[in-house]
Amino acid sequence: MAPLTIDVPHHLGREGAKARLSSRVGELGSHMPGGMAEVTSSWSGPYEMALRISAMGQGIAARLEVEEARVRVHLDLPPMLAMFSGLIGNAVREGGAKMLEDKRG
């Protein structure tokens, strides 16, 4: 496995970001290539979410650490996807920013 860490900044505060992730985690599968991925999630700690993503015959383990001003995403990429780590990192950063966007105005 190839580790990849991405920081996604936000302005929601720790509790707000946790609530947003909890309410929108079901949308993650539609953001994967082909729009069909199986995503399972659980809170492994007060501010740590564990994810398992399965798509196109590949499995990715992820861990999200929710902090006051960022979510730190840790991915374990299988060797077949490691060569795309730059693209994957950018997609996670952009998708995460949209998911955590503060729409209060």
C-alpha positions as CSV (number, residue, x, y, z in Angstrom):
1,M,0.0,0.0,0.0
2,A,1.1,3.5,-0.7
3,P,0.2,6.1,2.0
4,L,-1.2,9.5,0.9
5,T,-2.1,12.4,3.2
6,I,-4.3,15.3,2.1
7,D,-5.3,18.3,4.2
8,V,-8.7,19.8,3.4
9,P,-9.2,23.2,5.1
10,H,-12.6,24.4,6.4
11,H,-14.2,27.1,8.5
12,L,-16.8,25.0,10.3
13,G,-15.0,24.3,13.5
14,R,-14.4,20.8,14.7
15,E,-18.0,20.0,15.6
16,G,-19.4,21.5,12.5
17,A,-17.0,19.6,10.2
18,K,-17.8,16.3,12.1
19,A,-21.6,17.0,11.6
20,R,-21.1,17.8,7.9
21,L,-19.1,14.6,7.3
22,S,-21.6,12.5,9.2
23,S,-24.5,13.9,7.2
24,R,-22.9,13.7,3.8
25,V,-20.7,10.6,3.9
26,G,-23.3,8.7,1.9
27,E,-22.5,11.0,-1.1
28,L,-18.9,9.8,-1.4
29,G,-19.7,6.9,-3.7
30,S,-21.2,9.1,-6.4
31,H,-17.9,11.1,-6.6
32,M,-15.8,8.1,-7.5
33,P,-15.0,7.3,-11.2
34,G,-18.0,5.7,-12.8
35,G,-20.2,7.1,-10.0
36,M,-20.5,3.7,-8.4
37,A,-18.5,2.9,-5.3
38,E,-19.3,1.1,-2.1
39,V,-18.4,3.2,0.9
40,T,-18.6,2.0,4.5
41,S,-17.8,4.3,7.4
42,S,-17.6,4.4,11.1
43,W,-16.4,6.7,13.8
44,S,-13.3,5.1,15.3
45,G,-12.8,7.9,17.8
46,P,-14.6,11.2,18.8
47,Y,-13.0,13.0,15.8
48,E,-11.7,10.2,13.6
49,M,-13.7,8.5,10.9
50,A,-12.6,5.2,9.2
51,L,-13.7,4.6,5.6
52,R,-13.4,1.6,3.3
53,I,-14.0,2.4,-0.4
54,S,-14.4,-0.3,-3.0
55,A,-14.6,0.6,-6.7
56,M,-13.5,-1.0,-9.9
57,G,-12.1,-4.0,-8.2
58,Q,-9.9,-1.9,-5.9
59,G,-10.2,-1.3,-2.2
60,I,-9.0,1.8,-0.4
61,A,-8.7,2.3,3.3
62,A,-9.0,5.9,4.6
63,R,-8.9,7.6,7.9
64,L,-10.2,11.2,8.4
65,E,-9.0,13.2,11.4
66,V,-11.3,16.2,12.0
67,E,-9.5,19.2,13.4
68,E,-10.7,22.7,14.1
69,A,-9.7,24.2,10.7
70,R,-8.9,21.2,8.6
71,V,-9.7,17.5,7.9
72,R,-6.6,15.4,7.4
73,V,-7.3,12.5,5.1
74,H,-5.0,9.5,5.2
75,L,-5.4,7.1,2.3
76,D,-3.7,3.7,1.8
77,L,-3.7,3.3,-2.0
78,P,-3.2,-0.1,-3.6
79,P,-0.2,-0.3,-5.9
80,M,-2.4,-0.1,-9.0
81,L,-3.7,3.3,-7.9
82,A,-0.4,4.7,-6.4
83,M,0.7,6.0,-9.8
84,F,-2.4,8.3,-9.7
85,S,-1.7,9.7,-6.3
86,G,-1.4,13.3,-7.6
87,L,-4.8,13.1,-9.3
88,I,-6.4,11.3,-6.4
89,G,-5.0,13.9,-4.0
90,N,-6.4,16.8,-6.0
91,A,-9.8,15.1,-6.4
92,V,-10.0,14.5,-2.6
93,R,-8.9,18.1,-1.8
94,E,-11.5,19.6,-4.3
95,G,-14.3,17.2,-3.3
96,G,-13.6,17.6,0.4
97,A,-13.6,21.4,0.1
98,K,-17.1,21.3,-1.6
99,M,-18.4,18.9,1.0
100,L,-17.1,21.1,3.8
101,E,-18.0,24.4,2.2
102,D,-19.6,26.8,4.8
103,K,-22.8,28.0,3.1
104,R,-23.9,30.2,5.9
105,G,-23.0,33.3,3.9
